[in-house]
Amino acid sequence: MSHAVTLLPGDWIGPECTEVAKVVVAAAGVDVSWETFTPDGALSPELLESARRTRFVLMNRLASKRVEGRLPAGVALRKELGLWGQLRHVRNLPGVSARFQDVDLVVVRETSEDIYTGFEHETAPGVYESVKVTTQAACARIARRAFELARAEGRQRVTIVHKSNIMKKSDGLFLRTAQRVAQGFPDIACDEVIVDALCMKLVRWPHSFDVLLCGNLFGDIVSDLAAGLAGGINVAGSIGVGDEVTLFENPHGKCPELVGTGLANPLPTLLNAVELLRALGEPQASDRIRAAILGALEAGLHTADKGGTDGCAQVQAAVLSRL
């Protein structure tokens, strides 16, 4: 069966890492028609049409100049495609150094509102206000996704992350709405934690958490914190979800000093491709590639970002030899 996927190789080391993923996917026997786009800071109608038609996007980090009044390309794409949530599975990889081992948690982040809506204005010289938007509908939608994910993956508990002791109305709504949704999932335990306390607990006892349900700002921070505890960029890929389109994104990977050296680490992109294949209905190929990656790491594959010398060519060869 052939699959059409919208592909954004990204900038800096993105294109090199993308080529590895394409080779490995083909070697696993999956026929993918990659519809490739290089936005260069702007989203073309052709790109948006492709994404809405294929319904699956694989993307590496895009370069974006900081321009007042304009969203970064990656953020603009998520907004245009109506993506309202982000899933980040944080799991250790064998042979990859980390602060903690045996971490296995998921950060479920709402991405359509909160402080990231961009409602900012200057009220007086040197005084700016940013508006935090919280709606019951968006809170309920992301909460349902968190509990559905917990049930589907056999997880035991969802922890609601909030700051309702200070933001009693906005975060209070987030907390109360999630707790109401939890009543429809009696098989899943539900508790809550204030975000600053969560950060302290994460860096001491990350194994005590299972699914973390967060608003936009807190989810952005918490997901990177959790990934840092379990191995950094290798475990930091994200899945953007909406009603129609799913985006598999590696939000990291600038590294201009590695461009063209062959030392880039393609594992984050490759692991996103593994999740993409599962979503495409290719679970056997997805499992085979993941097993090959884990086998290569267990055998001593050591990428440059972790102090080794293995780059794109070495990772590709090691994975292909195990398929």
C-alpha positions, 0 to 999 in steps of 0.5 A: 500500500502506498502512502502520501506524506507531506514532508518538510525536511527543515533547515540546518541539519534537517535535510541530512537527517531526513534523508536517513529517515527516508532510506530506512522507511523504504528499506522497511518495505513501506512505500511512501510518496513524500510531498516535499516543501521548503517553506523559507519562512512562508507557508505556501498554499500548495504546502497547506493543501498537501498537508490537509490532503495527506493528513500526515506531516513529517517536519524538522525544525524550520528557520524563522526570523524574529519579526514583530507581528509574524509567527514562526513558520512552525507555529504558523503551520500548526495554527493553519492546520488547526492543531490543538494538542501535542503529545510527547512521549518521554522514554529512555533509549539504551546506551543514551546517557541521562539523568534518570533511567527507566523514565516512561511518561507522556506530556499532553499539552493543549496548544490552541490557546493560553498565553500563546494566542499572541494577544499583546499590546502596549498600554503605556510607554514601557508597559505591555499586557499579554492576554491568557485565553482559556476556554472550557471547550479547549480544556475539555478537548485536551483532557479527553485526549489525555484520558483516551491516550492513558486508556489506549496505552494501558497507563494508570494515572493522569496528573492535571498540571495547573497554577489555580492557586494564583490564576483562580479563574483561568487555571481554575477552569482548566482544573475543574474541567479536566476533573469533570472529564476524569469522571468519565474514565473511572478506570484511570486515576486522576490527581493534580499538581501545581506546576512549580511543585511538579518541576521540583518533583520531576527532577527528583522522582520522574518515575512517579508520573505517568501522563501529565496534562498541561496547558500551553505554556506549562506544557511547553516548559514541562515537556522539555524538562522531562526530555532533558531528564531522560536523554535530551533531543533523542527523546524530545520528538512531538506529535501535533494533533488536530481534528484532521491532520497529525504532525510529527515534528522534531522541534530541535536540530539547529546545530549550524556547526554540524551542517555538512560534517556528517556528524548530525544525529538523525535519531530524533527524525528517525524516531518520529518516522517510526511513530508516523508509520504506526499512524499510517497503519504500518505497525510491523514496519514501525516495530521493526525500525524501532527494534533496529534502532534500539539494537544499534544503540545497545551495540554501542552506537554513539552519536556526536551530540552525546560525545561519540563520533557516529553521524548520519552514515553510521546510524543509517548503516547500523539500523539497515543492518538490523532490519 
